Amino acid sequence: MEFLCMGLSHRTAPLSVRERLALPESQQVELLRRLAQAPHEAMLVSTCNRVELYMASPDLSLAREVALRELLALGGSEGLEHLYEHRGEDALVHLFRVSASLDSMVLGEAQILGQVKDAFERGQGSGAVRGELTRVCAAAFGCAKRVRTETAIGRSATSMASAAVALASKVFDGLRDKTVLLVGAGEMSELAARHLKQAGATRMLVTNRTFSRAEALAAEVGATARPFEELLSLLTSADVVVCSTASPVPLFTQENVASVGKARRFRPLFMVDLAVPRDIAPEVGSLDWVHAYDLDDIQKFVADNAAARAEEAQKAGVLVAQEVARFVRERAVRHGVPVLAQLRQRGEAIARAEVERTLAALGDSLNDKQRKSVEAMARAIVNKLLHEPTARLRAVGPEHEGNRLAGAAAELFGLEGSPNAPDASVPNVVATGGKG
C-alpha cells in the first residue's frame, strides 16, 4: 500500500475556493464510500482552513485519478491551481504535521487534532478507513500527543483575544475567582469570551449598546448581560475589562475610571483594549491600580509568543521526523517478518516431505539413531540455506531496501500471502478527547 494526500488549505487557496469544497457530514460519508472502493482506503479532513483527502492504495495512479476527479467535481477547474499533493513518505509527514498543528494558521492551536480525529472516526464508521490508514492515524495521533507534551508549542497565545486573556491570567495568576466585564458583543468579544471560559473564568458580564446582542452573547457563553447604562458602575465589581466596541471616542477616561477607585478600594483592575479607535484613553494606564493594555501592547505580546512558537515548532519538526521514521521502520519490519516466516515454513515443509520420502524408501534398514541423523541433516540444510537471506532481511528490514528484498524473496520462492492482508497488528484506535 502507498499513501497519497491531495487537497488545499489556507496556505494555497482563498476562502471562496475552500468554501466550495466544504461538505456537510452526510455528503462527506457518501464521498468516502465512493473513494474507498477496494482496494483503496480514504479519509477526508475538512475544516475551515483545509480540505484534504488521504488515501492508501496499492495503485497510487488510480487512487490519484479517483481523488482528483472528486475534488474537481466539488471545486471546479478553478480549484485545480490551488491543489497540492504529497505521495509516499511525504504524505505521512504532512498528516503528522497537520495533526501536530504545525501546518495550522495559528501555529500550535489545539483544535486541529480533534478535527483529524473526527475525520478518522467518520472514515472508520463509513468503512473507508481500514487497516492501513488506521495504523497511520494511530501513529500520527501519538506523534501529536508527543509534540504537545514535549514542546511548549501550545502554551503561548498567538491571537489578540487569546493574548489578552493570557495577559490577564498572568496578572492575576488565574481567573477562576475573578469577575470579567466584556464591553461589546461583536466577534472579538465572542472570541475573548471563549478564551476566558477556557482559562477558567466563571463570572462574566457582557454589556453592549444594543442590549439584545449582549443577551445573545451572554447566553452563548454562559455570562450575564447588563445594560450599557451601567457601564461605569460595573467597573466597581470587575477585575478584568475587555473592550472591543466601535465607539469613535474612548468609553473610559482617566477621570471616569478614577471615580470608581475608592468604591473598589483601589483593587487592581486589568483593562485591555482590542478596539480601533481605542475604548480606553491612554491616560487611564497612569492610575496606580490599573493595568491598561492596548493593541500595540498586545501585538508585542503576540509577536514574542509567535517567535517562541517558531522555536518550539523547530523542536516539534524534529519529533515529527522521528515519529515518521519510526512508523516507516515498523511498517517495513511488519511487512518483512511474514516473508521470513513463510520462507522458513516453506523450507521446513520441503525438508519434512523429503525426509519422509527417503525414510519410506529405506524401510526398516535404518535404526532410530540413523533415522534421527537423516532428519537432523535435513533441518541443517534448511537452516544453512536460509541463514544468509534471513540475516540480510533482518539487517535491512527497517528501510525501503528491506521491503524490496522481502518482495524479491516472496517472488523468487513463490510465497503466498500479502503484506496488505488484514492482520492482528491493526491497532484499535479510538479518537478520544475533545478538540483540544
N, C-alpha and C positions, 0 to 999 in steps of 0.2 A: 504494500500500500504506500502511495506517495501522498503528499499533502499540498493543498492549494488554498491560498487566501485571495479573494478578489473582492474589491469594494471601493468605497470612497469615504472621506472623512472631512472634518473641519480643516484639515491641512490642504486638501485638494479641491474641495467643492463648496460653492456658496450655499447658503441656507435654502435658496429656492430650488436647487437641484436635490439637496438631501431630503427636502420635504416630499418630493415626488416618489422617492423610494421608501418612505415611511409607510408601513402597513399595519393595520390592526392585527391583533394576535391571531384571530381566526384565519386571516389570509396568510399570515406567516406560516402557520401549520400546513395549509394547503401547498404553499410554495415548497416547504421542506419535503413533503411527501412526493412532490413531482421530482425534486432534485435527487432524492435518496433512493431512487430505484436501484436495485442491486446491479453492480457491486459497489455503488457509491455510498458514502455516508456524508451527511451535510449538517451544518449548524449555521444559523443566521443570527448575527449580533446587530440589533437595530436600536440605536439611541438617537438623541437629538444631534449628536456630533459625529455619528458614523453608521454606515450600513455595510456590513462585511459578511461575505459567505466563506465559510471554511469547509473544505471538502477533503475527504480521504478516499482514494480510489487507486486501483491497480492500473487504470488507464487515465493518466493525467490529461492527455489531449482531449479525450472525450468529456472528462469532467469539466475542463475549461470551457469547452464548446457549450455544454449544458448551462453552466453558470452564467456565461456571457449572454446567452440567449435570454435567460430570465431577467438579468439586470437591465438589458437593453429594452425589454418589454415594459419594465417598470419606469425607467428613467428616460427612455427615448435616446435618440442618437446624440443629443446634447450632453448626456451623461457620460458618453464614451471617453471624452477628453479628460474627464476627472477621475476615471477609474485607475486603480493600481492593482498589481497582483504580485504575490510572493509565492515561490514554489519551494518544495522540499524543506530543507532546514530553515530557510529564510521565512517560510510561513509559520514554522514553530516559533521562531524568535519573535515574530510580530505578535502572535497570540499571547505569548508570555509577557511581552512588553505592554500590550493593551491591558491585560489582566492586572498587571502591577501598576497601572496608571502612569506609565512612562510615555504614553502616546496621547495623554489627555490634554484638553485645552488648558485646564488648571492642573499642573503637574502635581501628582500625589493625591488628587481627590479620591475619596473612598467609594463613590457611587458606582464607578465602572465595574468593579469586581462583582458587585451584586447583579449588575446588568448582564455580565457574561455568564454568571451562574444561572440567571433566569433563562438565557438563551440555551444553555446546556440542558436545563430541565425540560424546556419546550421541545428541543430536538429529541431528547430521550423519550419523552412522552409520546411523540408522534412516530417513533420508530426510526427516525432519521439518524440519530446518534447511536452507534453501536460500539463494538469493542475498541476499534482503533481511536476514534475521537474521544471515547470515554477515558482511555489511558492518557491521551494528550491533555485533556481538560484537567484530569486529576493532577498531573504534573504542573500545569500552568497555575492552578489554584494554590497548590503547595508553594510554588515559587512566589506568588503574590503575597502569601502569608509571611514567607521568609523576608521579603523586601520590607514589609511594614514592621516586622519585628526587629530586624537587624539594621534598619536605617531610620533616619528621622524625617523621611520624605513626607510623611503625612502629619507631621506635628506643627508645621508652620502655616500661617494664614497667607493666602495669595489673592484674595479678593477684598474689595473695600469693606464690604459688610462683615466678612469673617475677620478681617484685620481689626475693625472697630471692636468687635466682640472679644477678640483675643487681647486687645489692649485693656479693655475694661476688666477682664478676668485677671489680668496681670496686676492691675492697680489694686483690686480688692482681694486678690488671692482666691478667686472663685466667686460665682454669682448666685449660689444656691439660696442664700438668705437675703438677697438684695432686691429692691424694688426698681424696676426698669420702666422708664417712660419713653414710648415711641411717639415722636411728633411727626405726623404724616402717615399716609396709608397707601403709598404707591409701591412700586415693585421693589425699590431699595429697602423700604421698611419691612416688606414681607420677607425679603431675604434675610435681613438683620434679625427679624423675629425668629426665623427658623434656626439661625446660628445661636441665638440666645437660648432657645429651648435646648439645643444640643449641648450648650455649655452649662446647663443646669438651672437656668433662670426659671423660677416658678411664679413670681409675682410680676406680671407685665400689664402695663396700662397703655392704651392707644388713644391718641386724640388727633383729630383732623377737622379742618374747616367744614368739610361735608361729613356730618356725623354718621350717615349710613355707611360710608366707606370705612370709617373707624370700626363700626359694628361688624362689618363683614370680615375685616382682617382679624379683629379680636376673636370672632367665632372660629375662624380658621386655625388660629394658633393657640387658642386656649387663654386669651387675655381678657381684660376688661376695658370696654370703651367708655371714654369720658368726654363730655362736651368741651369744645375748643375754648369756650369762655373761661374754663377753669385752669387754663394753661399755667399761669404763674402760681396759683395755689397748689397745683400738682407738684411743683418743684420742692415743696416742703417735705413731702414723703419720699421723693425719688432719690435713689443713689446713683443711678445711671440714666442719662438722657441721650437718646439717639435721634437726631434731626435729619429729615430729608423731605422738606416741603418745597414748593415752587414760589415761596414768598419772595417778592422783589426786594424786601428790606429785612434786616435782622429781626427775628422774633424776640431774641434775648439780647439785652444790652447790659452793660456794667451796672447801670442803675437798677433795672428791674430784678436782675439776679441778686444783687447786693441786698435788695429789700427783703428777701426771704431768709437771709443768713441767720438772723437771730432766731427766727421761728424753728429753724432746723438745727439750732445750737452749733452752727458752723461745722456741721458734719461734712466730711469730704463728699464732693459731688463730681462725678465724671461726666463730662459733656462732649459728645463727638458730633461733628457737623459733616454730613455727607451731601449737603446741598450746594448748588451753584445757582444764583448768588448765595452767600452764606446766611444761615439762620442764626448764627451766634456771632455777635460782634467780637472782633479780635481783643478788645479791652477786657472782656469777661475773664480771660485767662490770667489777668493780673490779680484777681481775687485769690487770697491765700488758700482758701479751702476748695477752690475749683480747679479741676484738671480739665482743660479745654483743648480739643484737637480738631483741626480742620483737614480738608482733603490733602493739603501739602504734607501735613504730618503723617497722615495715613499712607500716602503714596510712598513716603520714605520707609515706613514700616514694611509695606508690601514689597518694596524693592529689596530691602535687606533680607526678607524671608525668601523671596524668589531666588536671590543669589545663594542662600543657604540650601534651598531645594535643588538648585542646579548641581551643587556639590554632592548632595545626597543622591541625586539621580545618577551621577557617575558611579557611585558605590553600588546603587541598585542595578545598573547596567552590567557590572561585573557579576553580581549574583545571578542575573538572568542568564548570562552566558554560561555560568557554571551549571545551572539547572537544566538548560537546554542540552548541554554536553552530557550531563548525567542521563537525561531521558534517551538521547540517541544511543548512548553506550548500553543502557539496559535493554533498549529495544533490539539492538544488534545481538546481544547475548541471548535475549528471549527467542530470537529467530534462529540463532546459530545452534543452540543446545539441542533442539529437536533433531537437527540434521545429524549431530554426533550420536545421539541416542539411536536414531534409526539405522545409522551406519553400523553401529556395534550390534544391534539386534539382527541386522541382515547377515553380518559375518558369523555371528554365533549360530544362527539358524542353518546357514550353509554347512558350518563345521559339524553340527549335530547330525545333519542329514547324511553327510559323508561318512562320519564315524559309524552310524547305524548301518549304512550300506556295506561298509568294509567289514564290520564285525559279523554281519549276517552272512557275508560271503565266506568268512573264515570258519564259521560254525563253532564247534566246541574245541577247536585246536588250540585256543589261547586260554591261559589261566587268568584268574582275576587280576593279578599284577600286570600281566601283559595287556589286558583289555583297558585297564586304567592308564597304562602308558600311552596307548593309542589315543584315548580321549584327551590326555594332557597335551600330547603333541598337537592335536587339532586346535585346542584352545591357545597354545603358544603361538601357532602360526597366525591365528586371527589377531592376537594381541600385537605381535611384531608388525604385521601388515598395517594395523590401524594406529600404531603408536605415532608415527610421523604426522599423518593428516590430523589426528586428534590434537597433537601438540601445536601444530600450526594454526588450526582453527581457534583454539583457546588463546593463542598468543595474539592474534589479530582480531579476536572477536569484538572488542569494543568499537572498532572503527568500521567505516564503509567497506574496507577491504575484507573484513570478516563476512559481511553479507555476500560479497562477490564470491569468496571461496566456498561459503556454505552452499550457495546456489549452484556453483560448479560441481561440488561434491554430490549434491542431490541429483543433478542432471546426469553425471557420469555413472553413478551407481543405480540410476533408475528408482530413486526413493520416492515413495508416495507421501502425501500429506502436504499441507501448505502452511506457511507461516501466517497466512491470513485466516486460517480456520479458528473458530472460537476456542478459547482456552480458559483454564481456571485462573489465569493471572489477570483477567479483566477486573479492575477494582470496582467495588460497589460505591461509586461516588455519589454523595448526597450534597447538593448545593445548599448547605445550611447557612444561616446567618442572614442578616438584612443587607441593605445596600451599602452599608458601611463596612 
